[in-house]
C-alpha cells in the first residue's frame, strides 16, 4: 500500500503523457468550409427549384430525364466532401494537398 506522501507527490506532478493540442491552423480549413457551404447552398437551390421545372423544360428544350439528372446532381458535391473528409482524417491534410 502506498503512503500518503507518495500519492500526493505523484498527483502534484504534471502528467507528461497529456499534451495540449492546438487546432490545425491552415488556410485550407476555410476552403473546406467554403466548399461545404457551397454544397449546402446548391442543395437548397436544387430543392427549391422544383416548382419551376415546367418553365425551365420549355425554355431550355430538354427532356424530363435530363432535368431529373440536373436536379439529382446536388448530391454529388456532398458525397465528394464526405469522402474527402474521410481521406483527410485517414492520411492527413498535408499529405493530400500538394503545395
C-alpha positions in Angstrom: 0.0 0.0 0.0 1.3 3.4 -1.0 2.0 6.0 1.6 0.1 9.3 1.6 3.2 11.2 0.8 3.9 9.2 -2.3 0.4 9.5 -3.7 0.3 13.3 -3.2 3.7 13.7 -4.7 2.7 11.9 -7.9 -0.6 13.8 -8.1 1.1 17.2 -7.9 3.5 16.4 -10.8 2.1 17.2 -14.3 1.3 14.2 -16.4 3.8 14.1 -19.2 1.6 11.9 -21.3 -1.1 14.6 -21.7 -0.2 17.1 -24.5 -2.2 20.2 -25.2 -3.2 20.1 -28.9 -3.8 23.3 -30.8 -6.3 23.2 -33.7 -4.6 22.6 -37.0 -4.1 26.2 -38.3 -4.1 26.3 -42.1 -5.9 28.4 -44.7 -7.2 25.3 -46.3 -9.7 24.9 -43.5 -11.5 27.9 -44.8 -11.5 26.3 -48.3 -13.1 23.2 -46.9 -15.7 25.3 -45.0 -16.4 27.3 -48.2 -16.9 24.1 -50.2 -19.2 22.7 -47.6 -21.2 26.0 -47.6 -21.4 25.9 -51.4 -22.7 22.4 -51.4 -25.3 23.3 -48.9 -26.3 26.3 -50.9 -26.6 24.1 -54.1 -28.7 21.6 -52.1 -31.1 24.4 -51.1 -31.3 25.6 -54.7 -32.0 22.1 -56.1 -34.8 21.6 -53.6 -36.5 24.9 -54.2 -36.4 24.8 -58.0 -38.9 22.0 -58.3 -41.9 24.4 -58.9 -40.1 25.9 -61.8 -39.4 22.7 -63.7 -42.0 23.1 -66.4 -41.0 26.6 -67.5 -37.3 25.6 -67.4 -38.0 22.5 -69.6 -39.7 24.6 -72.2 -37.1 27.3 -72.1 -34.0 25.0 -72.4 -35.9 22.5 -74.6 -34.7 19.5 -72.5 -36.5 16.3 -71.5 -37.8 15.3 -68.1 -35.0 12.7 -67.8 -32.3 15.4 -68.4 -34.0 17.7 -65.9 -34.0 14.8 -63.4 -30.3 14.4 -63.9 -29.8 18.1 -63.2 -32.0 18.1 -60.1 -30.3 14.9 -58.8 -26.8 16.2 -59.2 -26.9 18.2 -56.0 -25.9 15.0 -54.1 -22.5 14.7 -55.8 -20.7 17.6 -54.0 -22.0 16.4 -50.6 -20.7 12.9 -51.3 -17.3 14.2 -52.5 -16.9 16.4 -49.4 -17.7 13.5 -47.1 -15.3 11.2 -48.9 -12.6 14.0 -48.8 -13.2 14.3 -45.1 -12.6 10.6 -44.6 -9.4 10.8 -46.6 -8.2 13.8 -44.6 -8.9 12.0 -41.3 -7.0 8.9 -42.5 -3.9 10.4 -44.3 -3.8 14.0 -43.0 -4.3 17.3 -44.8 -0.7 17.9 -45.7 -0.4 14.5 -47.5 -3.5 15.1 -49.6 -3.0 18.7 -50.7 0.0 19.4 -52.9 1.5 22.8 -52.4 
